[in-house]
Structure formats: C-alpha cells, structure tokens
Amino acid sequence: MDVKSVVFVFPNLAGHLNRTIKLAYEYQQKGYVAYYAGLHIMMPFVRKYNFEFYALSTLPFATGIEELIHEDKEERWLESLLDRFSGKLFHSRHQDLQRMLAELKPSIIFLDHFNYSDFVVLHPLLTSNTRLVFLQTKFPMYEHALVPPPNTFAFPGKDGSKLWIKYYRKHYLKQLWENIKYLGKSNLNQLKRKFKELDIPAKHRINTKKTYNPAFDHVEEWFLVPQELDFPEQSLKSWQKYLAPMVDLSRDEEIDKNLENFVKDSKGQKLIYCSLGTVLSTHLKHGTQKADSFFQNIYHLVGKEDQYRLILVIPKDVKVVLSGSFQNILILEFAPQLYILKHADLFLTHSGNGSVFESISLGVPMLLFPLNNKWDQNGTAARVVYHGLGIKLELAASQKKLSSGICQLLNDNSFKINTQAMSRVFSEKYF
C-alpha cells in the first residue's frame, strides 16, 4: 500500500516554518509522511523536528527574487532583467516542482503565502488526487470596508476605507516603478502572463485587493491564527478558514543554569521579559540606532527599580554598549522563550505573531513595540490592544513613557484577567 504524504513548500523563514510544526505533527499522527521542500539551507530545521526533507534547487518566479540571486554581481539589474525576459526562473521552477510531484506523489501540498507564484506552476501539473492549500501565517489581509490594512495600528471603523486607499496609493507607486525598472516585466505582469498562457480557470483569478502578495480566488487558504484574537468585524471567503495559533507549547528548550537561578531568585520581584525577535536588525527600517536607545532606556530604567527583574535578549548582530551593571538584569543573546514566559509577569515584544500567541497562551500581558510598518506587526499589536491584552508604545519612547507603560500593565489587573481569559479559550479550543 502506498504511503500518503504531505509536502510543505516553504521559504527558509523561521517565523513561517515554526508555525507549521504542529500541523506537520498532526498529519504524521494521521499516517502521513511529512516532507518539507526547499533549499538545502532548510535541512537543519527539518532534521531537528524529525521530518523528511526534499531538496529543491530553485526559488519561485515573479516574486522579486531575481536581484537577490544576482546580488553579488556588478550587473545585477541587467542580469535580473534578462531572467525576467527569458522566463528562466519559471522554467527551472517548473522542472523542479514537476520532479517533486513525480517522486513524492503528495496527497496534499501546503504552500506558504510567500510562494504564491508556485500555484501557477503547480496547477497544470496537479491531478485530482492532490489537494493544494495555501498557509497564511498572518491575519487576513484582504480589503474590508471596516477592517484596516494589517500593516497599520488602527481599529475597525469608518476610517478603514481611507486607510486602504492610502495603502493602494503607495502600492500603486511601487508597482509603477517596478514596471519602469523592468521594462514592463514586473512581478505582477509576469504572473498575469503565465496565468493566461497556462489557461488557468478564471475562477482562480489573481486577487490584488489585499496587502503584500497576490492571492488566488477559490483556492483553499488556512490562516494559522486564532479567530478569537482577530477583529470581530473580519469576514472570510468560503474557501478560507482560521486554523489555530499553531504554537508548540511542548517543544524542548535548553535551560541554562544561570537563567534558572536568576528566575528562582526573584524574591517576590516582578519578572519582565524583553525580546524583540531573532531578526531584529532585519525588521528595523533604519538599522539598529533606535534599538540601541531602546535597550539603553529599558536597561537603566529597570536596573534602578528593585521591585523588578529583567531578562533582556539582545541578538548578537545588534551592537549595543550598556554602561553599568545591575544584579536584577540578565542579558542573553538567545532565550528559551516558553520557559521564561511561564514565569514572567510582563512581556516586552515586537508583536510578532508567534511571540504574541505564546504570550497569550501562557497568560502574560504585553507591552508592544512594532518595529516597522512594512509587515503585520502593527496590525497584530492593534488586535492585542483592542482585546485589552496589552499596550503599544514606540521603540523610541522615553524612559518616562516606558515606566508608565510597565507600571500600568503590572498594576492594572484587567490586563492580566483579559489575557488569562483568552489563554483559557486557547487551551480549551486548541491545546
């Protein structure tokens, strides 16, 4: 009897891959073999969680990846332009995915939303025995008259349409520049051309009435987020559904003895955990200058307050010089987040979905610092604030504002009550 398999076709992005672990385990328990298909750089992640790895040698076409491929070449723009006109990326991707289908014969293909153009490649190759599902790691990103774009810190209401118009204006200018730069061979134009050439049914029309990447109508799309945290005004199409927070609260973590002792020696002090994510420097639009002042402020603020203890995570690629030494502060380059959150009273976070969902699951209120307005951190922060689970501040906030935010979250019990209530909902429904 043939063994059934599922394949996750994903980029090597930790924030995306980590959100699929629980889903992959669920399909393993149902008797499927779970494969992750991607470049060799993904292999350590796959091996760590005992999944199967399938090597792809190509990247998706029409996603702007050309310049990254040629970034070390002097004629980067010209090489990218030639790739777009020759269709080189499409043809090599077609061969790669065709080989994958022939060898693995998957029952289900899970496509990351960043790999949107792979749908155009795969659709003509699929048989009726293979199901294709898009996995979306963010909240719904489709235009809605009442719900603001997910890259904005705003709440549902009449201003939703105005914010969408503002987003589209900016997006239109970006599209215009891309068309000029590549002589009409923009990502979207390449996608439209192949969609037509391959005679993909019109019911799967390319949908650009959304933020970030294009999508396709009437193709299954699962949102790896909890509906309870979304705005109640949000609505989905018939082919879409909320799945779950998809955080693995049982994952193994290495606990350093110094960290363990630091947590145990709290002596009634409030434990504050501060981590702005593992790709902090990537998210910061203007480098690490703002992060430097933020770390300085929080370090000296908490260091002078005996009622607090602080675990401060500063990634090694972020260069910060902190003067002075405080016994109530522990600085780490990387942290076992679940272990710390189980003991923390407050979480200072960049509003990444994974971190937010873990914090809620463990009942910890949040002080939120979205790092840029390019992605969805502002939208996630807005949902946390809307449900009374935290407060948002700017990364450049003064020590006075930081102190006020921390005091409010630790002294106003409503934040803890609201977070624990949603934690119970998560526990009863998802865990």
C-alpha positions in Angstrom: 0.0 0.0 0.0 1.3 3.4 -0.9 2.2 5.7 1.9 0.4 9.0 1.9 2.5 12.2 2.1 2.1 15.9 2.7 4.6 18.4 1.4 5.2 21.9 2.8 6.7 24.1 0.1 8.1 27.0 2.1 10.9 29.6 2.2 13.6 29.3 4.8 12.0 31.7 7.2 11.9 30.7 10.9 8.8 32.6 11.7 6.9 30.8 8.9 8.4 27.3 9.4 7.9 27.3 13.2 4.2 27.9 12.7 3.8 24.7 10.7 5.4 22.3 13.1 2.2 21.4 15.0 0.3 20.9 11.7 3.1 18.6 10.4 2.9 16.5 13.5 -0.9 16.3 13.3 -0.6 14.8 9.8 2.2 12.4 10.9 -0.2 11.1 13.6 -2.8 10.6 10.8 -0.3 8.3 9.0 1.1 10.8 6.5 4.8 11.3 5.8 5.6 15.0 6.3 8.1 16.5 3.8 9.5 20.0 3.7 10.6 21.0 0.3 13.1 23.8 -0.1 16.7 24.8 -0.5 19.4 22.8 1.4 19.7 25.7 4.0 16.3 24.5 5.4 17.7 21.0 6.2 18.8 21.7 9.9 15.2 22.8 10.7 13.7 19.7 9.1 16.1 17.3 10.8 15.6 19.0 14.2 12.0 18.0 14.2 12.4 14.6 12.5 10.5 15.4 9.3 11.6 14.4 5.8 13.5 16.8 3.6 13.1 17.2 -0.2 15.7 19.3 -1.9 14.6 21.9 -4.4 17.3 23.8 -6.3 15.2 26.8 -7.4 13.1 29.7 -6.0 9.7 30.9 -7.0 9.4 33.1 -10.1 7.7 36.5 -10.2 8.4 37.3 -6.5 11.3 39.7 -7.0 13.9 37.1 -6.1 16.0 37.8 -9.2 18.0 40.6 -7.7 18.8 38.5 -4.6 20.1 35.7 -6.8 22.4 38.2 -8.6 23.2 40.5 -5.6 26.9 39.8 -5.8 27.2 40.7 -9.5 28.1 44.2 -10.8 25.4 44.0 -13.4 22.6 42.9 -11.0 19.9 44.9 -12.7 20.8 43.6 -16.2 21.0 40.0 -15.1 17.6 40.3 -13.3 16.1 41.9 -16.4 17.4 39.1 -18.7 16.0 36.5 -16.3 12.6 38.2 -16.5 12.5 38.3 -20.3 13.9 34.8 -20.8 11.5 33.2 -18.3 14.5 31.3 -16.8 13.1 31.2 -13.3 9.7 29.9 -14.3 11.1 27.1 -16.5 13.6 25.9 -13.9 11.0 26.1 -11.1 8.6 24.1 -13.3 11.1 21.3 -13.7 11.9 21.3 -10.0 8.3 21.1 -8.9 7.4 18.6 -11.6 10.2 16.3 -10.3 8.9 16.7 -6.8 5.4 15.7 -7.7 6.6 12.7 -9.7 8.8 11.4 -6.8 6.7 12.2 -3.8 3.1 11.9 -5.2 1.8 14.0 -2.3 -1.8 13.9 -1.2 -1.6 17.5 0.0 0.7 20.4 -0.9 0.9 23.2 1.7 2.1 26.4 0.0 3.5 29.3 2.0 1.8 32.5 1.0 5.3 33.9 0.1 5.4 31.2 -2.6 2.2 32.4 -4.2 3.5 32.1 -7.8 4.1 28.3 -7.3 0.3 27.9 -7.6 0.6 29.0 -11.3 3.4 26.5 -11.8 1.7 23.6 -10.0 -1.9 24.0 -11.1 -1.5 22.4 -14.6 0.6 19.6 -13.1 -1.8 18.5 -10.4 -4.1 15.5 -10.6 -7.4 15.1 -8.9 -5.6 13.1 -6.2 -3.6 16.1 -5.0 -5.0 18.9 -2.9 -3.3 22.3 -2.7 -3.7 24.6 0.3 -2.2 28.0 1.0 -1.0 28.5 4.5 -1.1 32.1 5.7 0.9 33.0 8.9 -0.7 36.4 9.2 -4.2 37.6 9.9 -6.5 38.0 6.9 -5.0 40.7 4.6 -7.9 41.3 2.2 -9.6 44.6 1.7 -12.5 45.2 4.1 -14.5 48.4 4.4 -14.4 48.3 8.2 -11.1 46.5 9.0 -7.9 48.5 8.4 -4.9 47.1 6.5 -2.9 44.7 8.7 0.3 46.8 8.5 -1.4 49.7 10.3 -2.1 50.3 14.0 -5.8 51.1 13.7 -9.1 49.7 14.9 -12.3 48.7 13.0 -14.4 51.6 11.9 -15.3 54.1 9.2 -11.7 55.0 8.6 -10.9 51.6 7.3 -11.7 52.5 3.7 -9.5 55.6 3.9 -6.6 53.6 5.2 -7.0 51.1 2.3 -7.0 54.0 -0.2 -3.8 55.3 1.4 -2.2 51.8 1.2 -3.2 51.4 -2.5 -1.7 54.8 -3.5 1.6 53.8 -2.0 1.4 50.3 -3.6 0.5 51.7 -7.0 3.6 53.9 -7.0 5.7 50.9 -6.1 4.1 48.9 -9.0 4.7 51.8 -11.4 8.4 52.0 -10.5 8.8 48.2 -10.9 7.2 48.3 -14.3 9.5 51.1 -15.4 12.6 49.5 -13.9 12.0 46.1 -15.6 10.5 47.4 -18.9 7.0 46.1 -18.2 8.2 42.8 -16.7 7.0 43.5 -13.1 6.3 40.6 -10.8 2.5 41.0 -11.2 2.8 41.3 -15.0 4.9 38.1 -15.2 2.3 36.3 -13.0 -0.6 37.5 -15.1 1.1 36.4 -18.4 1.8 32.9 -17.1 -1.7 32.6 -15.6 -3.2 33.3 -19.1 -0.6 31.2 -21.0 -1.3 28.2 -18.9 -5.1 28.6 -19.3 -5.7 28.5 -15.5 -9.5 28.7 -14.9 -10.9 32.2 -14.5 -12.5 31.2 -11.1 -8.9 31.3 -9.7 -8.4 34.9 -10.8 -5.5 36.8 -9.3 -6.7 38.8 -6.4 -4.7 42.0 -5.6 -7.3 43.6 -3.4 -5.1 42.9 -0.4 -1.8 43.8 1.2 1.6 42.2 0.4 1.4 39.3 -2.1 -1.3 38.5 -4.7 -3.6 35.6 -3.9 -6.0 33.4 -6.0 -9.7 33.0 -5.6 -11.3 29.7 -4.8 -8.1 28.1 -3.7 -8.1 26.8 -0.1 -6.4 29.2 2.3 -5.8 28.4 6.0 -4.9 31.2 8.4 -2.6 30.0 11.1 -4.0 32.4 13.6 -6.8 32.3 16.2 -10.1 33.8 15.2 -10.6 35.0 18.8 -7.8 37.5 18.5 -9.0 38.9 15.2 -11.3 41.9 15.0 -15.0 40.7 15.2 -15.8 42.6 12.0 -13.5 40.5 9.9 -15.1 38.1 7.5 -13.7 35.3 5.3 -14.5 33.8 1.9 -15.9 30.3 1.6 -12.5 28.8 0.7 -10.8 30.4 3.7 -10.7 29.4 7.4 -9.0 30.2 10.6 -7.0 27.2 11.9 -5.3 27.8 15.2 -2.5 29.8 16.9 -0.2 26.9 15.9 2.3 27.3 18.7 4.0 24.3 20.1 3.9 24.7 23.9 5.6 21.3 24.4 8.7 22.0 22.4 12.1 21.1 24.0 14.2 24.1 25.2 17.7 24.2 26.7 17.6 25.9 30.1 20.9 27.5 31.1 21.7 27.1 34.8 22.4 30.9 35.2 18.9 31.6 33.8 17.3 29.0 36.0 18.9 30.5 39.1 18.0 34.1 38.0 14.3 33.1 37.7 14.3 31.3 41.0 16.0 34.1 42.9 13.2 36.6 42.1 12.3 37.1 45.8 8.8 38.4 45.0 10.1 40.8 42.3 8.1 41.2 39.1 9.8 39.4 36.2 9.9 41.3 33.0 10.9 39.6 29.8 12.1 41.7 26.8 12.8 40.2 23.4 12.3 42.0 20.1 12.7 38.9 17.9 15.5 36.9 16.4 15.7 39.1 13.2 15.6 42.5 14.9 18.1 44.1 12.6 16.2 43.0 9.5 13.0 44.5 10.7 14.4 47.8 11.7 14.0 50.2 8.8 16.8 52.5 9.9 19.3 49.9 11.2 19.9 49.4 14.9 20.1 53.0 16.1 16.6 53.0 17.5 17.1 49.6 19.1 20.3 50.9 20.8 18.4 53.8 22.6 15.6 51.4 23.5 17.9 48.9 25.1 19.7 51.7 26.9 16.4 53.1 28.3 14.9 49.8 29.4 18.3 48.7 30.9 18.7 51.7 33.1 15.1 52.1 33.9 14.7 48.5 35.3 18.2 48.5 36.8 17.2 51.2 39.2 14.0 49.5 40.3 14.4 46.9 43.0 10.9 45.6 42.5 11.7 44.3 39.0 13.9 41.7 37.5 14.6 41.8 33.7 15.6 39.2 31.2 16.8 41.2 28.2 17.5 39.5 24.9 19.9 41.3 22.6 20.7 39.4 19.4 24.5 39.1 18.7 24.1 41.0 15.4 22.8 44.1 17.3 25.7 46.0 18.7 24.7 47.7 22.0 27.1 49.0 24.7 25.4 49.1 28.1 27.1 51.0 30.8 26.9 49.9 34.5 26.0 46.6 36.0 22.8 45.6 37.7 22.1 42.4 39.7 18.4 42.4 38.7 19.1 42.1 35.0 20.2 39.1 32.9 21.3 39.7 29.3 21.0 36.8 26.8 21.7 36.5 23.1 19.0 33.9 22.7 16.3 32.8 25.1 14.2 29.7 25.8 11.0 31.7 25.4 8.4 29.3 26.7 10.3 28.7 29.9 10.7 32.4 30.6 7.1 33.2 29.8 5.9 30.6 32.2 7.5 32.7 35.0 7.1 36.2 33.5 4.7 38.9 34.7 5.1 41.0 31.6 6.5 40.6 28.0 8.0 43.4 26.0 7.7 42.2 22.4 8.0 43.3 18.8 4.4 42.0 18.2 5.5 39.0 16.0 2.6 36.6 15.8 4.4 33.6 17.2 5.6 35.6 20.3 2.2 37.1 20.8 0.3 33.8 20.6 2.8 32.2 23.0 2.4 35.1 25.5 -1.4 34.8 25.4 -1.3 31.0 25.7 0.7 31.4 28.9 -1.4 34.3 30.2 1.2 37.1 30.1 0.2 40.7 29.2 2.3 42.6 26.7 4.0 45.9 26.1 4.2 46.1 22.3 6.8 47.7 20.1 6.1 47.1 16.4 9.4 47.6 14.5 8.2 48.8 11.2 5.0 49.4 9.1 6.0 47.2 6.2 4.7 43.9 7.6 1.9 43.0 10.0 3.4 43.8 13.5 1.3 47.0 13.8 -1.9 45.1 12.9 -1.2 42.3 15.4 -0.4 45.0 18.1 -3.8 46.7 17.3 -5.6 43.4 17.9 -3.8 42.8 21.2 -4.7 46.3 22.4 -8.3 46.0 21.1 -8.8 42.9 23.3 -7.3 44.6 26.4 -4.2 42.3 26.5 -1.5 44.9 26.3 -0.4 48.5 25.4 1.5 49.7 22.4 4.5 52.1 22.5 7.0 53.4 20.0 10.5 51.9 20.2 11.8 55.5 20.7 9.6 56.0 23.8 11.3 57.9 26.6 12.1 56.2 30.0 9.2 58.1 31.5 6.7 56.5 28.9 8.3 53.1 29.3 8.0 53.4 33.1 4.4 54.4 32.8 3.5 51.6 30.4 5.2 49.0 32.6 3.5 50.3 35.8 0.1 50.3 34.1 0.4 46.7 32.9 1.7 45.4 36.2 -0.7 47.3 38.4 -4.0 47.3 36.4 -5.2 43.8 36.9 -7.6 44.0 34.0 -4.8 43.2 31.5 -3.9 40.0 33.4 -7.5 39.0 33.7 -8.2 39.5 30.0 -5.0 37.7 28.9 -5.7 34.7 31.2 -9.3 34.6 29.9 -8.1 34.4 26.3 -5.5 31.9 27.4 -8.3 29.6 28.7 -10.1 29.9 25.4 -6.9 28.9 23.5 -6.4 26.0 25.9 -10.0 24.7 25.6 -10.2 25.0 21.9 -6.6 24.4 20.5 -4.4 22.6 23.0 
